[in-house]
Amino acid sequence: MKFKPGLLKLILRILKLTIILFFGISIFWVILYRFVNPPVTWLMISRGFERKADGKDWKIDKKWIDFDSIADPMKRAAVAAEDQKFLDHFGFDFKAMERAIDKNAHSHKLQGGSTISQQTAKNVFLWQGRSYVRKGFEAYFTLLIEIFWSKKRIMEVYLNEIEMGDGIYGVEAASQAYFHKSAADLNQHEAAAIASIWPDPLKWSPTNPSGYVQHRQYLIRKNMRRLGPLDF
């Protein structure tokens, strides 16, 4: 199929404008969220529709809490459970990715190698899924938040946006729902219990844990003790 020179020129111009718009909007979006707290995510909306489809009420239980108000054990539990090199890497832990790929090649249970930065990029800016396209966007937004946000901001957004249960998002809502207290008052055991359910918060419970989740809580507490000072 032959394109006329004028049509080809128009297509290339539209493509160029599309690329410029994408980079401009995405960079502006990331910089905006450096100062403005994300109001809602695609995951929250999709989960809300899933609840409605199951005959349940619409529910997005989310209460923002500032980074400095979150109890230190909760921050330590997040790092211990999800990304022990969080303060040292620039968004990606390639050794963790290699371990996950190797384990997944010999196991039916998939293990992720995503850092807290990658999970934040996915949760705030993208949709759920395992396609190469989404992973490519995830890598792009991970680089952007590492460039434009501080580690403190990344952790603050992560702890306020992560899914914590059926219709429950963020550590403040989770702390209130499971332990009837603010995330400012969580102790080590409670923080580890909340962090232990993050891989599958719709299936697992921090207050009624299975044997596997109890073991996860034990490992998280053990890693929390091993961590040095967290200098955000």
N, C-alpha and C positions, 0 to 999 in steps of 0.2 A: 504493500500500500504506500503510495507516494503522497507526501504532504506538500502543499504549495508553500513557497518560501514565506509568504506573509502569514499563513496559518501556523507554520512551525515557529516563527518569531513570536507570535501571540501566545502560543503554548508555553514557550520558554519564559516569556515575560510573566505569565500567570504563575508558573512554577517558582520563579525567582521571588515574586511578591509573597507567595504562600510561605516559602521558607523564611523570608525576612519577618513576616507576621508571626510565625510560630516561635522563632527565637525571641522576638521582641515581647510577645505576650507572656511566654513562659518565664523569661527573666524578670519581667515586671511582677508577675504572680509570686515568684519566690521572694523577691525583695519586699513586696507588700506583706507577706506572711512573716517576715522577719520582725515586723512591728505590730501587725494585726493578728489576733488569734483566729485560726481557721474556725469558721462557724459550724461547718458540717462537711462530711466526706462522702464520696460515692458509696463506700461500704455501708455507712449508716443509712443512706437512702435505700440501697438495694436490700439491706436486711429489714428495713421497715416494710417494704413491699412483700418480702417473703413472709413476714409475720401476718400481714393482711391476707395473703393467699392461704395461710394456714388457719384463718378464722380468728386470729388474735388481734388485740388492739395495736395501733401504731405506737411504737415506743423507741425513743432515743433519750436515754437517761445519761446526761453528760453535764458535768459541773467543772468548770475550769478552775484550776488552782495554780498560783504562781510557783515558779521553780523553787524560790527560797522558802516557800511555805510547806513544801513536800518533805516529809521526814527523810533524814539521811539514809536509814535502812532501806527505804523504797528505791532510792537511786542506786544504792549498792546492789540490791537484789536484781535490778534491771540489768546492770552491767554483768553481774555474776551469772545470770541466767542466759543472757542473749548475746553478749558481745564484750568479752573481757579485755579486748584491745581497743575499745571504743575511743579512748582519749589519745591513742597513739597513731591510728591509721587515718587515711584521708578518704574514708567512705567505704573502703573495700578491704576485706581480709582474705587474701588470695589463698592462704594456707587452709583456712576454714572451708573455702570453696572446694579446694582439692580433696579435703577429707570427706566432704559431703558427697561429691561426685563418686569417689571411690566406694563409699559405704552404700550409696544408692545403686551402684552397679551390682552389688551382691546382696541386696535386701529388698523386700517388698514394701517396707516402710520407708517413705521418702524423708530424708533429713535435709533441712535447709542450711545454707551457709551464709545467709543474709546478715549484714550488720544492722545495728540500730539505725544508722543513717539510711540504709537501703529500705528498711521497713518503714521509716518515717516518710521517705519519698513516695513509696507505694501507697501507704495509708492516706496521705494528705492529698496527693496530686493525681493518683491513678485509680484504675479499677483492679479487681481481683482477677487472677488467672496465671497461667504458666506459659503463655506463648512467648516466642522469641521477640515479637514486636513489643509486648509489654515489658519484658526484661530490658530491652534496649532503652525504652523510655525511662524505666526505673534507674538505669545507670546514668542517664543524662541528668535527671532531676537530683540524683544523689550527688553528682559533681556540683550542681548548682547550689544545693543547700550547704555543702561543705565550703564552697567559696563565699557565699553571702551570709550564712548564719554562723554563729559561734557553736561550740559543742554544747554549751549550756542551753542555748535556744533549741538545738536539735533534741536534746533530752527532754526539755520542757514540753515541746510539742508532742513528742513520742508518748510521754506518760499521760498526756491529756487526750490523745486521740485513739490510742490502741483499744481494740475490742476486748472487753473483760467479762462478757457473759451475754445472755440473750437480751439485747437492747441496752446493754450497759457499756459505756465507753469512758475511758480515762480512770486514773487511780482514785480520784476523789469520789466519783460515783460508785466505783467498786468497793472502796473502803466503807462507804456509808451502807451499801447494800449487804456486804458480807460480815462486816465487823461493827457496824453502827457507830462509827467514829470517823473523824476527818483523816485524810491522808497525812496530815501534819502530825498525827499522833500514833502512827503505825510503829509497832516494834519489829524486831528482826524476824520473828516467827511469822507474823502476819504478812509482812512484806514478801517474805520467801513464798508463802502460801499463794499470794496473789500472782507473783511472777511465775509460779509453777504451772499455771493453767494457760499461759499465753499461746502455746502451740495449738491448742484446741479449746478455746474458752466456751464454746457451745456444748461441749461434751463433758468437760472436767469441772470440778468444784473445789475451791480453796478451803471450804469449811466442811465438806464431806468427801474427802479425797479417797481415791482408790489406792491400792498398794503401790501402783506405778507412780501416781502423783505424789504420794508420801515420799517415795524414793527421790523423786525430782526435788522436793522441798529440802530433803536432807543434803543433796548435792549442792543446791543453791546456797544453803547456809554455810556449807563447808567452803565453797568458793568465796563467799562474802568475807569470811575470816582471812582468807589468803590475800585478798585484794589490799593493795597499799592505799595511801591517801588518794582520794578522787579530787583532783584539782581542776574544777570547772572554771 
